[in-house]
Amino acid sequence: MASKCEELDPEPLISVVMPCLNEEATIGSCIEKIQLVLESEKLFGEIIVCDNGSSDLSVQIAESLGVKVVHQPLVGYGHAYMHGISSSNGRFIVMGDADNTYDFNLIPVLLKKLQDEGKEFVTGSRFLADGGANIKFLHRYIGNPAMTWLMNFFFGTKYSDVCCGLRAFSRSNYERIAPVSTGMEYNLELAINAGLAQMSVCEVATKLGPRQGESKLNTFVDGWRSLRLMLFYCPDKVFLYPAALLLLNGLALHVALLANILPPLIGLNFAASVITVVSCQSIALGMIARTYSWSRRFSGHSALAEWLHKTFHFEKALACGVVVFITGATLVSSYLFKWLPQLPPTTVLSLAASLLMSGASIVGSALVSAALSMPESLPDRK
């Protein structure tokens, strides 16, 4: 629904986008609430319903109420939102589910935060004013608080409810956020990227209404996908910092064994090798994730990551990996030909195994990082 201003201004001020999958019991009520808000507040806006394969009367109901309905055959919460938003025209975008759980009367409040207060990313929170009574027990007391705490810990944000699906932002800021997730984790990616892009974030208290119809949320599958997304987007705290500390411990253990500070027990040598290899691979994975972040996404400042990137660019990392691998191979030869008879064989072989596997890991990660650093498209040849 649009106001009478439409003939003077072809671009809607606001687009309310709702994904829809078999929501015939609630889609009509949601649309009517939004239309009433737009009319009463004299807002020139549009409503976009993105059907994600409904088999009930959801599409017919939406079309009968005069809103724009688009279709996304690729199933997924993120798929539906990305297509719905790309099909909208408003300067500001409001997200909300079609299950009648979110209060669309807050649209003017969300818009005020964006227009008058200069906020760049506005999200609802069901925990600011005890609005989460209708959240399932497991989600309310375990899942949502855990996800919110991890989000704030990993990315330095200050959300109280990172899983709320009521969101608002300008179209230009949506293009900065540039989400790519196709499932329920899409909502989390918006919050992550808004934080990484250092946007001005604001939460608005909202109350979750009772869910009508069947929920599309799969607690454990969608929870894991959300956790996995956070791990991908936070390579420093997940990979680099813990792995760097672990690597120092592994190398120190190897040195202690070589210097006869510790007895050459098989268990100690095994531990030294495992710690060194796992930490080296974790650093390699962290740098791959960082390279992807630098080339495709946002990336906060990390002194360790930037030092590694500058010190070990592709050629140096490749050479380093080859040297480490050759050193390991040399130690194996020293054991076979008894070049170092004064050192215990288990200590030599343990260090050799660490160097061989770490060298191969460095070479492989250097190649992958170099591939990720290449531009997405090459200029046409003349």
Secondary structure as UniProt FT lines:
FT   HELIX           4..7
FT   STRAND          14..20
FT   TURN            24..26
FT   HELIX           27..40
FT   TURN            41..42
FT   STRAND          45..51
FT   HELIX           58..64
FT   TURN            65..66
FT   STRAND          68..71
FT   HELIX           77..86
FT   STRAND          92..95
FT   TURN            98..99
FT   HELIX           104..106
FT   HELIX           107..115
FT   STRAND          121..125
FT   TURN            127..130
FT   TURN            133..134
FT   HELIX           137..138
FT   HELIX           139..143
FT   HELIX           144..155
FT   TURN            162..163
FT   STRAND          167..170
FT   HELIX           171..177
FT   TURN            184..185
FT   HELIX           186..196
FT   TURN            197..198
FT   STRAND          201..205
FT   HELIX           219..233
FT   HELIX           236..240
FT   HELIX           241..258
FT   TURN            259..260
FT   HELIX           266..296
FT   HELIX           303..311
FT   HELIX           314..336
FT   TURN            337..338
FT   TURN            341..342
FT   HELIX           345..373
//
